[in-house]
Amino acid sequence: MGQIITISIQIFNFLVWGGLIVVGFKFIKKTFEALDAIVEIKYILEEIKEKLD
């Protein structure tokens, strides 16, 4: 009986950590996408500024 509970806890811990890792990677990916978008906006603004000069 105790062994079943231990295995259940280990599976639960594995799923929790797996979920946290997946969420973490998604967050990092979104952060890099946002940074990429900011760099692109900056580039576009510089182009507009050059055209206005």
C-alpha positions in Angstrom: 0.0 0.0 0.0 2.8 2.4 0.9 4.6 1.7 -2.3 1.6 2.7 -4.4 1.3 6.1 -2.6 5.1 6.7 -3.1 4.8 5.9 -6.9 1.8 8.2 -7.1 3.6 11.0 -5.4 6.6 10.5 -7.8 4.4 10.6 -10.8 2.6 13.7 -9.5 6.0 15.4 -8.9 7.2 14.5 -12.4 4.0 16.0 -14.0 4.3 19.2 -11.9 8.0 19.7 -12.8 7.3 18.8 -16.4 4.5 21.3 -16.5 6.7 24.0 -14.9 9.5 23.4 -17.4 7.0 23.6 -20.4 5.5 26.8 -19.0 9.0 28.2 -18.4 10.1 27.5 -22.0 6.8 29.0 -23.4 7.4 32.2 -21.3 11.1 32.4 -22.5 9.9 32.0 -26.1 7.3 34.7 -25.8 9.8 37.0 -24.2 12.2 36.6 -27.1 9.3 37.1 -29.6 8.5 40.4 -27.8 12.1 41.5 -27.8 12.3 40.6 -31.5 9.2 42.7 -32.2 10.6 45.7 -30.3 13.8 45.5 -32.3 11.7 45.4 -35.5 9.6 48.4 -34.4 12.8 50.3 -33.7 14.2 49.5 -37.1 10.9 50.7 -38.8 11.0 53.9 -36.8 14.6 54.6 -37.8 13.6 54.0 -41.5 10.7 56.5 -41.1 13.0 59.0 -39.4 15.5 58.7 -42.3 12.7 59.3 -44.9 11.6 62.4 -43.0 15.1 63.9 -42.9 
